Amino acid sequence: MTACAIEDETAEAAGTGETVEPESDEPDGAEEAPDPAGGAAELPEPLGPAPGETVLPMPAPLLVPAPVPALTLTADGAYAARLTAARDAAAGAETAWYAERWTLDGPEPYAVPLPLDQPEEACSQVLPLADGRVLIRRRVADRHTFSLLYPTGPGTGELPLGAVECAELTLLPPSPDGVSAYALSTGASSTGLWRVAGGAFGPEHLADLPGRCSGGVWLDRAGRLLALDREPAGGGPVKAVAVDLGRGAEMTPLLQIAPDSNDRLLLADPDSGLLLIRSDAPGHDRLGWGVLGSCLPVRFPECLRLPDVAVTPFAVQPGQMLMPESCAVALRIDGAAGSWAGIWRPSGRRLHQLAAPEGWLAGSGSWSRDGVLGLPYANADTACAVALLTAPSDLEPSAETAPAGCAESGTQPSAAVTHPPVCRPVPLGQAPLMRRTASD
């Protein structure tokens, strides 16, 4: 990927009568980042900046881990899985944990419980596969075991896959191929990449990646290009890298802004190339967006910078080929009043804040190609349901307000109207689609 920041080179002359541009959020003294690969990917260019939009340099990664969704969906949104617990109505307490699969691609969503003879631990992880089975990771002493769960009439079938012996291991988001599942085992100076489902003989060690890797975002629909957030083994800023599973887990730079900035990738849409990024390059953590393979800068909309709340993107509208600015993005907003949903488009530059349904499994949901957002929820009245929300129009300022206790305005402009400054590009990274290698 090649991305670019923009430096403001507008002349400021005291007493000359020249117009001085408004102060940018770009850090002072930003220097041009070296291009380690010496080239850019030949990918389609996105639309240019919207008139009057404040353009900032590419920022750094999220310093606080993003919240984990209570429900995990397959890449196509057909199935979902979660760990849930039976409740003792008399005592009002949770009793036994078990896996539950949701089917979301039929006329009506429904949930299938997958309990076994022994309850699960609350720290177990579940991951849905495209064939309806659910992968479960369990911690057993110093090992992590994997099994596939599936309904068998009145009971639950279980297919053991094997185990990985390591201190810490975390499942990555569901692969777009719907068959494979991957995990990271983090060590002191390297990170093990494992395929724990979809291989021929159970868990398979694919590679040891230098540094401490976390996160996990898929960049294509084939399940080959994986983005990870990597911290060097000796310490230093976190940078997103791309791992090509089709070339022996070859690693290349993906986000590289300022030398000391933390640059994390939160979400990516393979159709449009839209990237959602968290960075501290402007001096503090900001949520921004860019386009894979573009030389245009990452932008940090003011409407996504809300006081006293955390804003995390969790779904992007698919099917918007080569139109990243038109993609609707769903965001989870966490504040003192609880969690609610937000909808935003780069082109609209407004954040629509919407009350989530009661019992929303916060941070989970998926878009249809025509812009309908499905939010899964479960409450006392229903064990499995999906609320459908249509993305509001950005043509006119919205009149809706945020839920009680949320930010004062349901829509906020992205930035004040300004004239675009004189700019020069600053390369920030390289596309993972070229035959390049990255030095550790």
C-alpha atoms as one frame of an Amber mdcrd trajectory, in Angstrom:
protein
   0.000   0.000   0.000   1.117   3.504  -0.683  -0.596   6.147   1.345   0.297
   9.779   1.652   0.056  12.482   4.244  -0.234  16.136   3.378   1.909  18.905
   4.761   0.605  22.440   4.879   3.038  24.631   2.960   0.842  27.730   2.885
   3.007  30.786   3.438   2.417  32.708   6.627   3.711  36.247   6.361   3.084
  38.765   9.084   2.113  42.139   7.725   2.116  41.027   4.084  -1.631  40.882
   3.684  -1.520  37.198   2.688  -4.285  34.893   3.896  -3.142  32.498   6.593
  -4.681  29.013   6.488  -6.296  27.663   9.678  -3.971  25.642  11.886  -3.903
  21.944  11.023  -3.912  19.016  13.467  -0.779  17.687  11.747   2.162  17.352
  14.132   4.829  20.020  13.836   8.032  19.070  12.114   6.620  16.095  10.220
   9.268  14.747   7.924   8.905  12.824   4.746   8.912   9.095   5.518  11.303
   6.994   3.445   9.833   4.613   0.896  11.582   1.325   1.754  10.288  -0.445
  -1.326  10.740   2.389  -3.772   7.374   2.069  -5.463   3.626   2.037  -5.200
   0.996  -0.568  -5.961  -0.853  -0.128  -9.197  -4.307   0.132  -7.688  -7.217
   2.400  -8.718  -7.070   5.889  -7.249  -9.956   6.959  -4.967 -11.923  10.155
  -5.159 -10.142  13.291  -4.004 -10.770  15.143  -0.752 -14.194  16.692  -0.324
 -14.210  20.505  -0.591 -13.456  22.062   2.746 -12.408  18.807   4.400  -9.579
  19.066   6.893  -6.789  16.774   5.731  -4.325  15.469   8.285  -1.298  13.186
   8.095  -1.570   9.426   8.480  -1.976   8.688  12.230  -0.949   6.011  14.702
  -2.516   2.924  16.290  -5.013   2.524  19.005  -3.208   2.331  22.317  -6.141
   0.723  24.114  -7.433  -2.614  22.729 -10.735  -2.355  20.892 -13.696  -3.981
  22.658 -14.350  -7.591  21.683 -17.827  -8.135  20.175 -20.134 -10.414  22.119
 -21.176 -12.142  18.884 -18.782 -13.153  16.095 -20.131 -13.265  12.519 -18.744
 -15.109   9.518 -17.318 -12.894   6.780 -20.497 -13.276   4.705 -22.800 -12.705
   7.695 -24.629 -16.012   7.249 -23.747 -17.493  10.651 -22.673 -16.182  14.025
 -21.527 -17.702  17.291 -21.175 -16.633  20.899 -20.614 -17.984  24.375 -23.689
 -17.547  26.514 -24.790 -18.756  29.929 -27.948 -20.241  31.336 -29.395 -18.209
  34.163 -30.888 -19.361  37.428 -34.122 -17.388  37.576 -34.437 -17.817  41.327
 -30.883 -16.780  42.148 -30.588 -14.315  39.263 -27.099 -15.572  38.427 -25.410
 -17.190  35.441 -24.935 -20.919  35.909 -23.335 -22.752  32.967 -21.593 -21.405
  29.867 -22.154 -23.006  26.454 -21.672 -22.190  22.775 -24.565 -20.938  20.684
 -24.839 -20.694  16.903 -27.014 -18.130  15.141 -28.328 -18.595  11.596 -28.824
 -15.195   9.963 -29.259 -15.854   6.222 -32.760 -17.347   6.331 -36.232 -15.811
   6.416 -36.065 -15.562  10.211 -32.921 -15.600  12.385 -32.753 -18.400  14.911
 -30.298 -19.654  17.533 -29.194 -23.238  18.204 -27.630 -23.985  21.622 -24.589
 -26.269  21.544 -24.143 -27.442  25.144 -22.046 -30.452  26.109 -22.047 -32.622
  29.219 -19.581 -30.282  30.890 -20.049 -26.485  30.835 -17.523 -24.308  29.045
 -15.172 -21.857  30.710 -16.038 -18.188  30.316 -12.575 -17.538  28.811 -13.148
 -19.922  25.873 -13.449 -18.481  22.349 -15.868 -19.470  19.604 -15.722 -18.847
  15.861 -18.435 -19.676  13.291 -17.588 -21.407  10.004 -19.426 -21.145   6.685
 -20.797 -24.712   6.938 -22.620 -23.955  10.204 -20.131 -25.602  12.556 -18.602
 -23.648  15.446 -14.923 -23.767  16.339 -14.202 -23.548  20.060 -10.853 -22.839
  21.726 -10.462 -24.039  25.297  -7.648 -23.459  27.764  -6.517 -26.696  29.420
  -3.510 -26.115  31.725  -0.716 -24.911  29.438  -2.424 -26.069  26.234  -5.117
 -24.670  23.967  -7.431 -27.315  22.519  -9.670 -26.941  19.463 -12.904 -28.698
  18.524 -15.733 -28.262  16.058 -19.238 -28.224  17.529 -22.395 -28.939  15.515
 -26.026 -29.811  16.245 -26.981 -33.501  16.057 -30.694 -33.726  16.576 -31.363
 -33.122  20.253 -27.678 -33.128  21.184 -24.347 -31.581  20.250 -21.648 -33.283
  18.225 -17.976 -32.554  18.817 -15.002 -33.182  16.521 -11.638 -32.688  18.308
  -8.973 -31.095  16.092  -5.918 -31.109  18.342  -4.068 -28.756  20.629  -1.368
 -26.071  20.661   0.990 -25.851  23.624   1.813 -22.236  24.421   1.206 -19.620
  27.104  -1.170 -17.318  25.224  -3.175 -17.908  22.053  -5.930 -15.844  20.438
  -8.240 -16.657  17.530  -8.189 -14.245  14.600 -11.431 -12.976  12.990 -13.190
 -15.486  10.692 -11.406 -16.046   7.391 -13.275 -14.900   4.258 -12.937 -18.402
   2.781 -15.343 -19.660   5.478 -13.359 -22.860   6.026 -10.088 -21.914   7.679
  -9.474 -20.485  11.125  -6.253 -18.878  12.306  -4.713 -17.962  15.647  -1.738
 -16.058  17.070   0.525 -17.258  19.881   2.577 -14.362  21.212   6.073 -14.952
  22.567   8.774 -12.687  23.940  10.303 -11.778  20.574   8.099 -13.427  17.938
   4.509 -14.393  17.227   3.445 -17.819  16.034   0.852 -17.917  13.254  -1.297
 -21.066  13.298  -4.009 -22.508  11.092  -6.162 -24.271  13.666  -9.003 -25.368
  11.352  -9.246 -26.056   7.641  -5.919 -27.859   7.347  -5.280 -31.523   6.697
  -4.049 -32.630  10.132  -5.385 -30.369  12.852  -3.526 -27.259  14.076  -0.676
 -26.363  11.737   2.167 -23.976  12.534   2.573 -21.654   9.535   5.276 -19.203
  10.565   7.032 -17.331  13.356   6.542 -13.640  12.701   9.182 -11.287  14.129
   7.886  -9.023  16.886   4.659  -9.089  18.885   1.617  -9.172  16.603  -2.022
  -8.550  17.474  -5.251  -7.396  15.839  -6.179  -9.120  12.598  -7.988  -7.680
   9.540  -8.542  -9.486   6.235  -7.653  -7.471   3.132  -9.146  -9.706   0.423
 -12.051 -12.084  -0.073  -9.880 -15.140  -0.688  -8.466 -15.270   2.837  -4.880
 -14.812   1.668  -3.867 -11.291   2.773  -3.978 -10.675   6.522  -3.164  -7.375
   8.238  -1.661  -7.479  11.729  -0.495  -4.796  14.157   3.183  -5.465  14.885
   5.377  -4.184  17.700   9.128  -4.745  17.142  10.760  -7.336  19.391  12.975
  -4.732  21.062  10.085  -2.341  21.625   8.982   0.623  19.561   5.918   1.938
  17.765   3.218  -0.413  16.528   2.833  -0.541  12.744   0.285  -2.456  10.676
   1.854  -5.009   8.357   0.417  -7.312   5.698   1.055 -11.055   5.807   0.675
 -12.991   2.540  -0.424 -16.515   3.451   0.031 -17.608  -0.151   3.756 -16.757
  -0.081   4.865 -18.450   3.117   3.548 -15.702   5.433   5.728 -13.075   3.747
   5.450  -9.805   5.663   5.402  -6.328   4.092   4.738  -2.843   5.533   1.151
  -1.653   5.306   0.898   1.503   7.425   3.991   3.565   8.067   3.318   7.175
   8.944   5.722   8.994  11.202   8.736   7.147  12.620   7.444   7.213  16.199
   3.692   6.937  15.597   1.557   3.901  16.375  -0.452   2.938  13.290  -3.119
   0.257  13.584  -5.653  -1.025  11.084  -9.134  -1.528  12.559 -11.215  -2.487
   9.529 -10.874  -2.942   5.763 -13.307  -3.403   2.903 -11.910  -5.537   0.051
 -14.418  -4.204  -2.511 -13.746  -0.475  -2.221 -10.355  -0.505  -0.523 -11.644
   1.619   2.365  -9.450   1.398   5.486 -10.403   2.475   9.005  -7.312   3.370
  11.026  -6.477   4.410  14.581  -3.349   6.494  15.023  -1.597   8.854  17.412
   0.433  10.641  14.728  -1.505  13.916  15.279  -0.360  13.834  18.904  -3.199
  11.748  20.330  -5.331   8.809  19.220  -7.634   9.652  16.327  -9.941   7.571
  14.156  -9.268   8.117  10.468  -9.865   6.640   7.046  -7.807   6.037   3.936
  -7.813   3.917   0.803  -5.635   0.899   0.061  -3.127   1.743  -2.679  -3.872
   5.468  -2.664  -1.391   8.335  -2.542  -3.995  10.545  -0.890  -3.717  11.205
   2.841  -5.570   9.580   5.661  -8.249  11.941   6.963  -9.392  12.339  10.554
 -12.995  13.598  10.542 -13.974  15.822  13.441 -17.402  14.159  13.575 -15.752
  10.914  14.739 -14.049  12.685  17.628 -16.675  12.664  20.381 -16.043  13.760
  23.977 -16.073  11.171  26.765 -16.929   8.202  24.529 -15.026   5.518  22.613
 -15.846   5.091  18.913 -14.956   1.791  17.203 -15.896   0.776  13.630 -17.200
  -2.777  13.229 -18.747  -3.140   9.744 -18.415  -1.582   6.271 -21.042  -1.685
   3.537 -19.836  -4.161   0.859 -20.244  -4.023  -2.896 -19.187  -0.390  -3.400
 -16.566  -1.219  -6.000 -13.944   1.534  -6.308 -16.196   3.926  -4.353 -14.697
   4.058  -0.850 -16.197   7.445   0.001 -19.734   6.147  -0.525 -19.401   3.178
   1.864 -21.560   3.309   4.968 -19.597   2.454   8.106 -21.191   1.139  11.311
 -19.588   2.210  14.572 -19.929   1.115  18.159 -20.106   4.050  20.574 -19.398
   3.340  24.253 -20.067   5.915  26.934 -21.408   6.346  30.436 -24.948   5.789
  29.108 -24.009   2.387  27.658 -23.399   1.345  24.061 -25.211   2.572  20.969
 -24.664   2.593  17.212 -23.375   5.158  14.778 -23.509   5.340  10.975 -21.098
   7.442   8.925 -19.950   7.826   5.333 -16.684   9.491   4.313 -18.481  11.512
   1.640 -21.284  12.634   3.951 -18.946  13.698   6.756 -21.725  13.357   9.343
 -22.065  10.910  12.206 -25.620   9.661  12.724 -26.065   8.334  16.260 -28.854
   5.777  16.667 -30.287   3.971  19.673 -29.475   0.271  19.469 -32.159  -2.353
  20.144 -32.450  -3.594  23.715 -30.021  -6.468  24.211 -27.833  -5.539  21.234
 -24.709  -7.708  21.227 -22.580  -4.592  21.088 -19.956  -4.405  18.362 -21.623
  -7.013  16.135 -23.576  -6.491  12.931 -23.339  -6.596   9.161 -24.359  -4.543
   6.130 -26.293  -5.592   3.068 -25.086  -4.310  -0.287 -28.018  -1.889  -0.508
 -27.156  -0.151   2.752 -29.251  -1.928   5.404 -27.484  -2.553   8.711 -28.459
  -5.618  10.743 -27.853  -5.447  14.501 -28.239  -8.823  16.292 -29.819  -8.724
  19.734 -31.245 -10.980  22.420 -33.336  -9.954  25.421 -36.048 -11.208  27.737
 -38.596 -11.156  24.899 -36.581 -12.903  22.204 -33.602 -15.263  22.230 -32.434
 -14.305  18.726 -33.388 -11.340  16.555 -31.902  -8.792  14.168 -32.905  -5.128
  14.004 -32.659  -3.642  10.499 -31.543  -0.026  10.145 -31.300   1.870   6.873
 -28.346   4.204   6.551 -29.649   7.798   6.793 -29.181  10.146   3.883 -26.328
  12.628   4.120 -27.832  15.075   1.630 -29.409  17.244   4.310 -28.417  17.784
   7.942 -30.141  15.169  10.051 -32.624  16.236  12.691 -32.278  13.165  14.891
 -30.605  13.428  18.262 -28.370  11.007  20.072 -29.807   8.646  22.689 -30.253
  10.050  26.170 -26.920  10.590  27.851 -25.007  10.560  24.532 -23.320  13.432
  22.730 -25.442  16.539  22.295 -25.786  16.318  18.522 -26.709  13.341  16.410
 -24.832  14.779  13.450 -21.686  16.804  13.500 -19.772  18.320  10.596 -16.467
  16.702   9.757 -14.591  19.994   9.667 -14.954  23.698   9.081 -15.044  24.901
   5.480 -11.538  25.874   4.438  -9.630  26.325   1.215  -7.365  23.366   0.447
  -3.734  24.138   1.337  -0.771  23.746  -0.948   0.377  20.172  -0.370   3.121
  17.734  -1.129   2.759  13.945  -0.755   4.556  12.010   1.949   4.727   8.229
   1.301   3.616   6.176   4.286   3.721   2.516   3.291   3.559  -0.045   0.536
   0.842  -2.259  -0.851   1.059  -5.936   0.086   0.212  -6.950  -3.472   3.709
  -6.322  -4.845   6.613  -8.744  -4.535   8.407  -6.961  -1.744   9.934  -7.996
   1.510  10.228  -5.958   4.665  13.329  -5.813   6.783  12.739  -6.578  10.427
